[in-house]
Amino acid sequence: MLALYGEVMELESRRARSGVKKSMRNRIVKTGSKHLDQVSLDRRLQEAGWEGLKAKEIAFFYG
C-alpha cells in the first residue's frame, strides 16, 4: 500500500500544473486563517510576494 502511494505521489509531483500560484495562495489563506490573526496573515502574504487578503476572504475567514 505504502509503495503504491509513494509511487503515485512521485508521479504527481512531476506533473505539469497550471494555476499553481493561485492554488498555493488559496491554500495558505484557508489554512493560515486558522492559525494566524488577520494582520499577520495579510502581512506575511505581502512579504511573500502575493497580494494581501481580499475583503471577501476577510469576511469569510475572520468575520
All heavy atoms as TSV, in Angstrom:
chain	resi	resn	atom	element	x	y	z
A	1	MET	N	N	0.823	-1.194	0.000
A	1	MET	CA	C	0.000	0.000	0.000
A	1	MET	C	C	0.862	1.251	0.000
A	1	MET	O	O	0.610	2.181	-0.765
A	1	MET	CB	C	-0.927	0.019	1.216
A	1	MET	CG	C	-2.060	-0.949	1.160
A	1	MET	SD	S	-3.038	-0.792	2.675
A	1	MET	CE	C	-3.853	-2.347	2.656
A	2	LEU	N	N	1.845	1.278	0.911
A	2	LEU	CA	C	2.705	2.455	1.000
A	2	LEU	C	C	3.554	2.638	-0.250
A	2	LEU	O	O	3.815	3.769	-0.679
A	2	LEU	CB	C	3.589	2.382	2.235
A	2	LEU	CG	C	2.866	2.570	3.570
A	2	LEU	CD1	C	3.829	2.318	4.722
A	2	LEU	CD2	C	2.259	3.948	3.666
A	3	ALA	N	N	3.983	1.517	-0.838
A	3	ALA	CA	C	4.792	1.606	-2.053
A	3	ALA	C	C	3.988	2.227	-3.187
A	3	ALA	O	O	4.473	3.098	-3.910
A	3	ALA	CB	C	5.306	0.228	-2.452
A	4	LEU	N	N	2.740	1.792	-3.341
A	4	LEU	CA	C	1.879	2.353	-4.385
A	4	LEU	C	C	1.616	3.829	-4.119
A	4	LEU	O	O	1.686	4.661	-5.025
A	4	LEU	CB	C	0.558	1.588	-4.469
A	4	LEU	CG	C	-0.458	2.138	-5.479
A	4	LEU	CD1	C	0.132	2.179	-6.886
A	4	LEU	CD2	C	-1.728	1.313	-5.424
A	5	TYR	N	N	1.332	4.176	-2.884
A	5	TYR	CA	C	1.112	5.579	-2.521
A	5	TYR	C	C	2.343	6.417	-2.878
A	5	TYR	O	O	2.237	7.467	-3.503
A	5	TYR	CB	C	0.807	5.702	-1.027
A	5	TYR	CG	C	0.651	7.128	-0.569
A	5	TYR	CD1	C	-0.554	7.799	-0.758
A	5	TYR	CD2	C	1.702	7.803	0.041
A	5	TYR	CE1	C	-0.699	9.112	-0.343
A	5	TYR	CE2	C	1.567	9.124	0.462
A	5	TYR	CZ	C	0.359	9.772	0.269
A	5	TYR	OH	O	0.227	11.073	0.665
A	6	GLY	N	N	3.510	5.957	-2.492
A	6	GLY	CA	C	4.741	6.675	-2.790
A	6	GLY	C	C	4.961	6.843	-4.282
A	6	GLY	O	O	5.376	7.912	-4.748
A	7	GLU	N	N	4.682	5.801	-5.041
A	7	GLU	CA	C	4.848	5.863	-6.493
A	7	GLU	C	C	3.904	6.890	-7.117
A	7	GLU	O	O	4.314	7.713	-7.932
A	7	GLU	CB	C	4.587	4.481	-7.098
A	7	GLU	CG	C	4.736	4.443	-8.602
A	7	GLU	CD	C	4.392	3.076	-9.186
A	7	GLU	OE1	O	4.381	2.068	-8.436
A	7	GLU	OE2	O	4.139	3.027	-10.396
A	8	VAL	N	N	2.651	6.847	-6.719
A	8	VAL	CA	C	1.667	7.774	-7.276
A	8	VAL	C	C	1.984	9.220	-6.885
A	8	VAL	O	O	1.886	10.137	-7.699
A	8	VAL	CB	C	0.230	7.381	-6.846
A	8	VAL	CG1	C	-0.777	8.451	-7.229
A	8	VAL	CG2	C	-0.152	6.053	-7.471
A	9	MET	N	N	2.393	9.445	-5.655
A	9	MET	CA	C	2.726	10.801	-5.218
A	9	MET	C	C	3.969	11.318	-5.951
A	9	MET	O	O	4.047	12.498	-6.292
A	9	MET	CB	C	2.946	10.860	-3.701
A	9	MET	CG	C	1.677	10.639	-2.892
A	9	MET	SD	S	0.384	11.835	-3.260
A	9	MET	CE	C	-0.788	10.813	-4.149
A	10	GLU	N	N	4.910	10.444	-6.230
A	10	GLU	CA	C	6.092	10.835	-7.006
A	10	GLU	C	C	5.694	11.234	-8.418
A	10	GLU	O	O	6.154	12.242	-8.947
A	10	GLU	CB	C	7.110	9.684	-7.038
A	10	GLU	CG	C	8.318	9.947	-7.902
A	10	GLU	CD	C	9.187	11.089	-7.431
A	10	GLU	OE1	O	9.179	11.387	-6.212
A	10	GLU	OE2	O	9.870	11.704	-8.266
A	11	LEU	N	N	4.821	10.460	-9.047
A	11	LEU	CA	C	4.334	10.804	-10.384
A	11	LEU	C	C	3.589	12.139	-10.364
A	11	LEU	O	O	3.760	12.969	-11.258
A	11	LEU	CB	C	3.426	9.699	-10.926
A	11	LEU	CG	C	4.106	8.365	-11.241
A	11	LEU	CD1	C	3.063	7.286	-11.504
A	11	LEU	CD2	C	5.057	8.520	-12.425
A	12	GLU	N	N	2.789	12.344	-9.364
A	12	GLU	CA	C	2.027	13.598	-9.244
A	12	GLU	C	C	2.959	14.794	-9.085
A	12	GLU	O	O	2.707	15.861	-9.648
A	12	GLU	CB	C	1.070	13.514	-8.057
A	12	GLU	CG	C	0.282	14.779	-7.779
A	12	GLU	CD	C	-0.691	15.187	-8.871
A	12	GLU	OE1	O	-0.970	14.388	-9.786
A	12	GLU	OE2	O	-1.179	16.334	-8.829
A	13	SER	N	N	4.032	14.623	-8.348
A	13	SER	CA	C	4.948	15.744	-8.134
A	13	SER	C	C	5.646	16.173	-9.427
A	13	SER	O	O	6.106	17.303	-9.533
A	13	SER	CB	C	5.985	15.396	-7.069
A	13	SER	OG	O	6.905	14.446	-7.564
A	14	ARG	N	N	5.709	15.293	-10.407
A	14	ARG	CA	C	6.345	15.609	-11.690
A	14	ARG	C	C	5.373	16.201	-12.709
A	14	ARG	O	O	5.806	16.686	-13.748
A	14	ARG	CB	C	6.948	14.351	-12.296
A	14	ARG	CG	C	8.073	13.766	-11.497
A	14	ARG	CD	C	8.648	12.601	-12.235
A	14	ARG	NE	N	9.276	11.667	-11.308
A	14	ARG	CZ	C	9.514	10.409	-11.580
A	14	ARG	NH1	N	9.194	9.909	-12.740
A	14	ARG	NH2	N	10.080	9.634	-10.679
A	15	ARG	N	N	4.077	16.132	-12.436
A	15	ARG	CA	C	3.068	16.562	-13.399
A	15	ARG	C	C	3.091	18.078	-13.570
A	15	ARG	O	O	3.179	18.823	-12.605
A	15	ARG	CB	C	1.680	16.128	-12.901
A	15	ARG	CG	C	0.552	16.427	-13.851
A	15	ARG	CD	C	-0.755	15.846	-13.343
A	15	ARG	NE	N	-1.195	16.433	-12.091
A	15	ARG	CZ	C	-2.009	17.487	-11.995
A	15	ARG	NH1	N	-2.443	18.090	-13.077
A	15	ARG	NH2	N	-2.375	17.937	-10.824
A	16	ALA	N	N	2.990	18.520	-14.813
A	16	ALA	CA	C	2.908	19.962	-15.086
A	16	ALA	C	C	1.552	20.480	-14.615
A	16	ALA	O	O	0.528	19.810	-14.777
A	16	ALA	CB	C	3.067	20.206	-16.582
A	17	ARG	N	N	1.552	21.647	-14.018
A	17	ARG	CA	C	0.316	22.200	-13.479
A	17	ARG	C	C	0.140	23.631	-13.963
A	17	ARG	O	O	1.099	24.345	-14.201
A	17	ARG	CB	C	0.353	22.208	-11.961
A	17	ARG	CG	C	0.403	20.830	-11.348
A	17	ARG	CD	C	0.561	20.945	-9.828
A	17	ARG	NE	N	0.697	19.663	-9.205
A	17	ARG	CZ	C	1.835	19.012	-9.081
A	17	ARG	NH1	N	2.940	19.516	-9.550
A	17	ARG	NH2	N	1.879	17.854	-8.482
A	18	SER	N	N	-1.103	24.042	-14.041
A	18	SER	CA	C	-1.398	25.447	-14.320
A	18	SER	C	C	-2.130	26.010	-13.110
A	18	SER	O	O	-2.814	25.290	-12.392
A	18	SER	CB	C	-2.267	25.575	-15.571
A	18	SER	OG	O	-3.507	24.940	-15.374
A	19	GLY	N	N	-1.956	27.281	-12.862
A	19	GLY	CA	C	-2.637	27.912	-11.730
A	19	GLY	C	C	-2.080	27.536	-10.376
A	19	GLY	O	O	-2.765	27.651	-9.367
A	20	VAL	N	N	-0.841	27.074	-10.343
A	20	VAL	CA	C	-0.254	26.599	-9.097
A	20	VAL	C	C	-0.147	27.726	-8.074
A	20	VAL	O	O	-0.464	27.551	-6.906
A	20	VAL	CB	C	1.122	25.945	-9.352
A	20	VAL	CG1	C	1.814	25.612	-8.046
A	20	VAL	CG2	C	0.955	24.700	-10.191
A	21	LYS	N	N	0.306	28.903	-8.521
A	21	LYS	CA	C	0.476	30.007	-7.577
A	21	LYS	C	C	-0.853	30.391	-6.937
A	21	LYS	O	O	-0.919	30.651	-5.737
A	21	LYS	CB	C	1.100	31.214	-8.273
A	21	LYS	CG	C	2.587	31.053	-8.512
A	21	LYS	CD	C	3.183	32.241	-9.222
A	21	LYS	CE	C	3.222	33.427	-8.296
A	21	LYS	NZ	N	3.918	34.583	-8.868
A	22	LYS	N	N	-1.922	30.406	-7.733
A	22	LYS	CA	C	-3.244	30.746	-7.190
A	22	LYS	C	C	-3.690	29.685	-6.182
A	22	LYS	O	O	-4.207	30.008	-5.115
A	22	LYS	CB	C	-4.262	30.883	-8.323
A	22	LYS	CG	C	-5.637	31.292	-7.853
A	22	LYS	CD	C	-6.596	31.488	-9.004
A	22	LYS	CE	C	-7.957	31.884	-8.486
A	22	LYS	NZ	N	-8.925	32.039	-9.564
A	23	SER	N	N	-3.473	28.424	-6.532
A	23	SER	CA	C	-3.848	27.336	-5.624
A	23	SER	C	C	-3.052	27.402	-4.327
A	23	SER	O	O	-3.594	27.176	-3.244
A	23	SER	CB	C	-3.621	25.977	-6.287
A	23	SER	OG	O	-4.463	25.815	-7.401
A	24	MET	N	N	-1.761	27.715	-4.444
A	24	MET	CA	C	-0.925	27.827	-3.258
A	24	MET	C	C	-1.434	28.941	-2.355
A	24	MET	O	O	-1.554	28.772	-1.142
A	24	MET	CB	C	0.535	28.112	-3.651
A	24	MET	CG	C	1.257	26.929	-4.222
A	24	MET	SD	S	2.894	27.345	-4.860
A	24	MET	CE	C	3.692	28.014	-3.422
A	25	ARG	N	N	-1.737	30.094	-2.951
A	25	ARG	CA	C	-2.212	31.228	-2.170
A	25	ARG	C	C	-3.529	30.886	-1.478
A	25	ARG	O	O	-3.717	31.159	-0.296
A	25	ARG	CB	C	-2.391	32.463	-3.051
A	25	ARG	CG	C	-2.764	33.693	-2.229
A	25	ARG	CD	C	-3.204	34.858	-3.113
A	25	ARG	NE	N	-3.616	35.979	-2.307
A	25	ARG	CZ	C	-4.795	36.078	-1.702
A	25	ARG	NH1	N	-5.680	35.110	-1.814
A	25	ARG	NH2	N	-5.096	37.125	-0.963
A	26	ASN	N	N	-4.446	30.271	-2.221
A	26	ASN	CA	C	-5.740	29.899	-1.636
A	26	ASN	C	C	-5.565	28.949	-0.457
A	26	ASN	O	O	-6.242	29.082	0.566
A	26	ASN	CB	C	-6.646	29.257	-2.692
A	26	ASN	CG	C	-7.136	30.244	-3.718
A	26	ASN	OD1	O	-7.093	31.453	-3.513
A	26	ASN	ND2	N	-7.600	29.737	-4.843
A	27	ARG	N	N	-4.667	28.011	-0.604
A	27	ARG	CA	C	-4.430	27.052	0.482
A	27	ARG	C	C	-3.792	27.730	1.692
A	27	ARG	O	O	-4.130	27.436	2.843
A	27	ARG	CB	C	-3.544	25.929	-0.032
A	27	ARG	CG	C	-3.518	24.741	0.848
A	27	ARG	CD	C	-2.962	23.571	0.110
A	27	ARG	NE	N	-3.150	22.390	0.930
A	27	ARG	CZ	C	-2.716	21.209	0.600
A	27	ARG	NH1	N	-2.083	21.028	-0.543
A	27	ARG	NH2	N	-2.905	20.198	1.388
A	28	ILE	N	N	-2.880	28.651	1.436
A	28	ILE	CA	C	-2.254	29.404	2.526
A	28	ILE	C	C	-3.295	30.221	3.272
A	28	ILE	O	O	-3.308	30.251	4.503
A	28	ILE	CB	C	-1.121	30.304	1.991
A	28	ILE	CG1	C	0.058	29.439	1.562
A	28	ILE	CG2	C	-0.692	31.331	3.029
A	28	ILE	CD1	C	1.113	30.181	0.772
A	29	VAL	N	N	-4.184	30.894	2.532
A	29	VAL	CA	C	-5.221	31.713	3.173
A	29	VAL	C	C	-6.153	30.830	4.000
A	29	VAL	O	O	-6.442	31.128	5.159
A	29	VAL	CB	C	-6.009	32.532	2.128
A	29	VAL	CG1	C	-7.229	33.193	2.752
A	29	VAL	CG2	C	-5.114	33.582	1.488
A	30	LYS	N	N	-6.617	29.733	3.415
A	30	LYS	CA	C	-7.561	28.848	4.107
A	30	LYS	C	C	-6.954	28.272	5.387
A	30	LYS	O	O	-7.568	28.316	6.451
A	30	LYS	CB	C	-7.985	27.712	3.177
A	30	LYS	CG	C	-8.972	26.757	3.781
A	30	LYS	CD	C	-9.362	25.671	2.801
A	30	LYS	CE	C	-10.327	24.707	3.439
A	30	LYS	NZ	N	-10.716	23.624	2.536
A	31	THR	N	N	-5.765	27.750	5.286
A	31	THR	CA	C	-5.126	27.136	6.446
A	31	THR	C	C	-4.545	28.179	7.387
A	31	THR	O	O	-4.667	28.067	8.607
A	31	THR	CB	C	-4.025	26.159	5.989
A	31	THR	OG1	O	-4.612	25.217	5.084
A	31	THR	CG2	C	-3.426	25.420	7.165
A	32	GLY	N	N	-3.932	29.195	6.827
A	32	GLY	CA	C	-3.319	30.243	7.639
A	32	GLY	C	C	-4.304	30.988	8.506
A	32	GLY	O	O	-3.985	31.405	9.624
A	33	SER	N	N	-5.531	31.140	8.016
A	33	SER	CA	C	-6.544	31.863	8.791
A	33	SER	C	C	-6.915	31.131	10.078
A	33	SER	O	O	-7.427	31.742	11.010
A	33	SER	CB	C	-7.794	32.105	7.945
A	33	SER	OG	O	-8.432	30.880	7.642
A	34	LYS	N	N	-6.637	29.850	10.133
A	34	LYS	CA	C	-6.912	29.070	11.344
A	34	LYS	C	C	-5.829	29.266	12.400
A	34	LYS	O	O	-6.053	28.990	13.571
A	34	LYS	CB	C	-7.006	27.577	10.998
A	34	LYS	CG	C	-8.143	27.245	10.074
A	34	LYS	CD	C	-8.086	25.782	9.677
A	34	LYS	CE	C	-9.142	25.477	8.625
A	34	LYS	NZ	N	-9.048	24.094	8.138
A	35	HIS	N	N	-4.659	29.702	11.960
A	35	HIS	CA	C	-3.510	29.758	12.855
A	35	HIS	C	C	-2.934	31.155	13.063
A	35	HIS	O	O	-2.209	31.367	14.033
A	35	HIS	CB	C	-2.401	28.844	12.324
A	35	HIS	CG	C	-2.843	27.428	12.154
A	35	HIS	ND1	N	-3.021	26.570	13.219
A	35	HIS	CD2	C	-3.200	26.731	11.042
A	35	HIS	CE1	C	-3.441	25.402	12.764
A	35	HIS	NE2	N	-3.554	25.471	11.453
A	36	LEU	N	N	-3.217	32.072	12.142
A	36	LEU	CA	C	-2.662	33.416	12.216
A	36	LEU	C	C	-3.784	34.449	12.282
A	36	LEU	O	O	-4.826	34.260	11.661
A	36	LEU	CB	C	-1.793	33.706	10.983
A	36	LEU	CG	C	-0.600	32.780	10.759
A	36	LEU	CD1	C	-0.011	33.012	9.374
A	36	LEU	CD2	C	0.450	32.996	11.825
A	37	ASP	N	N	-3.544	35.523	12.994
A	37	ASP	CA	C	-4.537	36.594	13.010
A	37	ASP	C	C	-4.512	37.291	11.644
A	37	ASP	O	O	-3.591	37.131	10.853
A	37	ASP	CB	C	-4.257	37.582	14.153
A	37	ASP	CG	C	-2.920	38.272	14.002
A	37	ASP	OD1	O	-2.853	39.273	13.264
A	37	ASP	OD2	O	-1.937	37.805	14.617
A	38	GLN	N	N	-5.539	38.069	11.383
A	38	GLN	CA	C	-5.731	38.704	10.084
A	38	GLN	C	C	-4.549	39.591	9.677
A	38	GLN	O	O	-4.063	39.509	8.551
A	38	GLN	CB	C	-7.015	39.538	10.120
A	38	GLN	CG	C	-7.293	40.303	8.853
A	38	GLN	CD	C	-8.502	41.195	8.988
A	38	GLN	OE1	O	-9.402	40.905	9.766
A	38	GLN	NE2	N	-8.539	42.268	8.241
A	39	VAL	N	N	-4.083	40.403	10.576
A	39	VAL	CA	C	-2.984	41.326	10.265
A	39	VAL	C	C	-1.711	40.555	9.930
A	39	VAL	O	O	-1.019	40.865	8.948
A	39	VAL	CB	C	-2.751	42.314	11.441
A	39	VAL	CG1	C	-1.521	43.158	11.202
A	39	VAL	CG2	C	-3.979	43.176	11.658
A	40	SER	N	N	-1.416	39.527	10.699
A	40	SER	CA	C	-0.204	38.741	10.463
A	40	SER	C	C	-0.263	38.009	9.127
A	40	SER	O	O	0.710	38.013	8.367
A	40	SER	CB	C	0.004	37.723	11.580
A	40	SER	OG	O	0.213	38.365	12.808
A	41	LEU	N	N	-1.397	37.383	8.834
A	41	LEU	CA	C	-1.528	36.657	7.577
A	41	LEU	C	C	-1.437	37.609	6.391
A	41	LEU	O	O	-0.753	37.331	5.410
A	41	LEU	CB	C	-2.839	35.862	7.532
A	41	LEU	CG	C	-3.076	35.028	6.271
A	41	LEU	CD1	C	-1.930	34.053	6.019
A	41	LEU	CD2	C	-4.400	34.285	6.369
A	42	ASP	N	N	-2.092	38.747	6.486
A	42	ASP	CA	C	-2.051	39.743	5.420
A	42	ASP	C	C	-0.611	40.196	5.172
A	42	ASP	O	O	-0.137	40.231	4.035
A	42	ASP	CB	C	-2.938	40.935	5.781
A	42	ASP	CG	C	-3.039	41.937	4.656
A	42	ASP	OD1	O	-3.517	41.548	3.566
A	42	ASP	OD2	O	-2.641	43.100	4.856
A	43	ARG	N	N	0.097	40.511	6.222
A	43	ARG	CA	C	1.485	40.963	6.116
A	43	ARG	C	C	2.368	39.881	5.518
A	43	ARG	O	O	3.177	40.123	4.623
A	43	ARG	CB	C	2.010	41.372	7.493
A	43	ARG	CG	C	3.459	41.845	7.482
A	43	ARG	CD	C	3.951	42.297	8.857
A	43	ARG	NE	N	3.499	41.477	9.980
A	43	ARG	CZ	C	4.059	40.326	10.344
A	43	ARG	NH1	N	5.102	39.854	9.700
A	43	ARG	NH2	N	3.590	39.645	11.378
A	44	ARG	N	N	2.202	38.653	5.986
A	44	ARG	CA	C	3.037	37.541	5.512
A	44	ARG	C	C	2.784	37.247	4.031
A	44	ARG	O	O	3.718	36.948	3.284
A	44	ARG	CB	C	2.790	36.284	6.348
A	44	ARG	CG	C	3.007	36.419	7.847
A	44	ARG	CD	C	4.420	36.217	8.333
A	44	ARG	NE	N	5.058	35.007	7.918
A	44	ARG	CZ	C	5.095	33.858	8.601
A	44	ARG	NH1	N	4.481	33.758	9.763
A	44	ARG	NH2	N	5.757	32.821	8.124
A	45	LEU	N	N	1.526	37.339	3.607
A	45	LEU	CA	C	1.219	37.149	2.186
A	45	LEU	C	C	1.950	38.187	1.339
A	45	LEU	O	O	2.581	37.857	0.333
A	45	LEU	CB	C	-0.293	37.263	1.933
A	45	LEU	CG	C	-1.153	36.071	2.321
A	45	LEU	CD1	C	-2.625	36.461	2.296
A	45	LEU	CD2	C	-0.898	34.890	1.394
A	46	GLN	N	N	1.872	39.441	1.772
A	46	GLN	CA	C	2.508	40.514	1.018
A	46	GLN	C	C	4.025	40.375	1.014
A	46	GLN	O	O	4.676	40.602	-0.012
A	46	GLN	CB	C	2.074	41.860	1.575
A	46	GLN	CG	C	0.603	42.136	1.301
A	46	GLN	CD	C	0.137	43.458	1.860
A	46	GLN	OE1	O	0.889	44.421	1.902
A	46	GLN	NE2	N	-1.117	43.505	2.288
A	47	GLU	N	N	4.589	40.006	2.137
A	47	GLU	CA	C	6.049	39.807	2.212
A	47	GLU	C	C	6.511	38.682	1.288
A	47	GLU	O	O	7.627	38.702	0.785
A	47	GLU	CB	C	6.474	39.504	3.645
A	47	GLU	CG	C	6.394	40.701	4.572
A	47	GLU	CD	C	6.646	40.345	6.032
A	47	GLU	OE1	O	6.762	39.142	6.365
A	47	GLU	OE2	O	6.708	41.282	6.849
A	48	ALA	N	N	5.638	37.700	1.070
A	48	ALA	CA	C	5.978	36.570	0.209
A	48	ALA	C	C	5.768	36.885	-1.273
A	48	ALA	O	O	6.107	36.074	-2.136
A	48	ALA	CB	C	5.152	35.343	0.601
A	49	GLY	N	N	5.196	38.057	-1.572
A	49	GLY	CA	C	5.013	38.447	-2.958
A	49	GLY	C	C	3.602	38.298	-3.500
A	49	GLY	O	O	3.359	38.550	-4.678
A	50	TRP	N	N	2.673	37.847	-2.670
A	50	TRP	CA	C	1.283	37.748	-3.088
A	50	TRP	C	C	0.538	39.009	-2.688
A	50	TRP	O	O	1.016	39.790	-1.861
A	50	TRP	CB	C	0.592	36.551	-2.422
A	50	TRP	CG	C	0.817	35.248	-3.115
A	50	TRP	CD1	C	0.452	34.915	-4.375
A	50	TRP	CD2	C	1.460	34.093	-2.581
A	50	TRP	NE1	N	0.834	33.623	-4.649
A	50	TRP	CE2	C	1.446	33.091	-3.569
A	50	TRP	CE3	C	2.044	33.811	-1.352
A	50	TRP	CZ2	C	1.972	31.834	-3.377
A	50	TRP	CZ3	C	2.582	32.546	-1.163
A	50	TRP	CH2	C	2.548	31.573	-2.168
A	51	GLU	N	N	-0.664	39.189	-3.255
A	51	GLU	CA	C	-1.494	40.290	-2.805
A	51	GLU	C	C	-2.022	39.962	-1.412
A	51	GLU	O	O	-2.138	38.792	-1.051
A	51	GLU	CB	C	-2.644	40.561	-3.781
A	51	GLU	CG	C	-3.664	39.434	-3.884
A	51	GLU	CD	C	-4.804	39.763	-4.826
A	51	GLU	OE1	O	-5.494	40.773	-4.588
A	51	GLU	OE2	O	-5.000	39.007	-5.790
A	52	GLY	N	N	-2.323	41.003	-0.648
A	52	GLY	CA	C	-2.847	40.801	0.697
A	52	GLY	C	C	-4.240	40.202	0.663
A	52	GLY	O	O	-4.789	39.913	-0.405
A	53	LEU	N	N	-4.802	40.026	1.848
A	53	LEU	CA	C	-6.139	39.451	1.959
A	53	LEU	C	C	-7.167	40.335	1.258
A	53	LEU	O	O	-7.138	41.558	1.371
A	53	LEU	CB	C	-6.525	39.296	3.427
A	53	LEU	CG	C	-5.754	38.236	4.211
A	53	LEU	CD1	C	-6.052	38.360	5.694
A	53	LEU	CD2	C	-6.079	36.847	3.710
A	54	LYS	N	N	-8.081	39.698	0.552
A	54	LYS	CA	C	-9.168	40.397	-0.128
A	54	LYS	C	C	-10.315	40.570	0.869
A	54	LYS	O	O	-10.438	39.806	1.836
A	54	LYS	CB	C	-9.639	39.588	-1.326
A	54	LYS	CG	C	-8.546	39.342	-2.346
A	54	LYS	CD	C	-9.005	38.376	-3.420
A	54	LYS	CE	C	-7.853	37.990	-4.321
A	54	LYS	NZ	N	-8.203	36.922	-5.233
A	55	ALA	N	N	-11.171	41.551	0.613
A	55	ALA	CA	C	-12.298	41.831	1.512
A	55	ALA	C	C	-13.173	40.598	1.721
A	55	ALA	O	O	-13.595	40.307	2.842
A	55	ALA	CB	C	-13.125	42.996	0.972
A	56	LYS	N	N	-13.438	39.855	0.657
A	56	LYS	CA	C	-14.301	38.670	0.802
A	56	LYS	C	C	-13.616	37.572	1.612
A	56	LYS	O	O	-14.277	36.806	2.320
A	56	LYS	CB	C	-14.779	38.151	-0.553
A	56	LYS	CG	C	-13.716	37.552	-1.429
A	56	LYS	CD	C	-14.324	37.046	-2.731
A	56	LYS	CE	C	-13.302	36.263	-3.527
A	56	LYS	NZ	N	-13.886	35.664	-4.719
A	57	GLU	N	N	-12.283	37.474	1.539
A	57	GLU	CA	C	-11.561	36.499	2.355
A	57	GLU	C	C	-11.607	36.897	3.828
A	57	GLU	O	O	-11.808	36.046	4.691
A	57	GLU	CB	C	-10.112	36.390	1.898
A	57	GLU	CG	C	-9.953	35.785	0.523
A	57	GLU	CD	C	-8.564	35.902	-0.045
A	57	GLU	OE1	O	-7.808	36.827	0.322
A	57	GLU	OE2	O	-8.217	35.055	-0.908
A	58	ILE	N	N	-11.437	38.187	4.080
A	58	ILE	CA	C	-11.512	38.677	5.475
A	58	ILE	C	C	-12.892	38.399	6.036
A	58	ILE	O	O	-13.028	37.898	7.153
A	58	ILE	CB	C	-11.163	40.180	5.533
A	58	ILE	CG1	C	-9.692	40.387	5.153
A	58	ILE	CG2	C	-11.466	40.739	6.906
A	58	ILE	CD1	C	-9.305	41.832	4.912
A	59	ALA	N	N	-13.924	38.703	5.265
A	59	ALA	CA	C	-15.300	38.483	5.730
A	59	ALA	C	C	-15.565	36.992	5.985
A	59	ALA	O	O	-16.202	36.636	6.978
A	59	ALA	CB	C	-16.295	39.025	4.706
A	60	PHE	N	N	-15.078	36.142	5.109
A	60	PHE	CA	C	-15.346	34.719	5.240
A	60	PHE	C	C	-14.545	34.084	6.367
A	60	PHE	O	O	-15.102	33.351	7.194
A	60	PHE	CB	C	-15.038	33.993	3.919
A	60	PHE	CG	C	-15.402	32.533	3.944
A	60	PHE	CD1	C	-16.700	32.129	3.724
A	60	PHE	CD2	C	-14.445	31.563	4.165
A	60	PHE	CE1	C	-17.045	30.782	3.752
A	60	PHE	CE2	C	-14.765	30.215	4.196
A	60	PHE	CZ	C	-16.073	29.828	3.986
A	61	PHE	N	N	-13.258	34.335	6.421
A	61	PHE	CA	C	-12.394	33.652	7.391
A	61	PHE	C	C	-12.294	34.363	8.734
A	61	PHE	O	O	-11.995	33.729	9.738
A	61	PHE	CB	C	-10.995	33.456	6.807
A	61	PHE	CG	C	-10.960	32.490	5.652
A	61	PHE	CD1	C	-10.711	32.943	4.352
A	61	PHE	CD2	C	-11.192	31.141	5.831
A	61	PHE	CE1	C	-10.690	32.066	3.289
A	61	PHE	CE2	C	-11.172	30.252	4.778
A	61	PHE	CZ	C	-10.916	30.719	3.493
A	62	TYR	N	N	-12.522	35.662	8.759
A	62	TYR	CA	C	-12.360	36.408	10.002
A	62	TYR	C	C	-13.638	37.097	10.466
A	62	TYR	O	O	-13.647	37.704	11.526
A	62	TYR	CB	C	-11.235	37.440	9.864
A	62	TYR	CG	C	-9.873	36.808	9.702
A	62	TYR	CD1	C	-9.270	36.722	8.449
A	62	TYR	CD2	C	-9.199	36.285	10.796
A	62	TYR	CE1	C	-8.024	36.137	8.298
A	62	TYR	CE2	C	-7.960	35.688	10.659
A	62	TYR	CZ	C	-7.384	35.621	9.402
A	62	TYR	OH	O	-6.152	35.035	9.258
A	63	GLY	N	N	-14.701	37.020	9.682
A	63	GLY	CA	C	-15.940	37.723	10.008
A	63	GLY	C	C	-16.817	37.016	10.988
A	63	GLY	O	O	-16.638	35.996	11.515
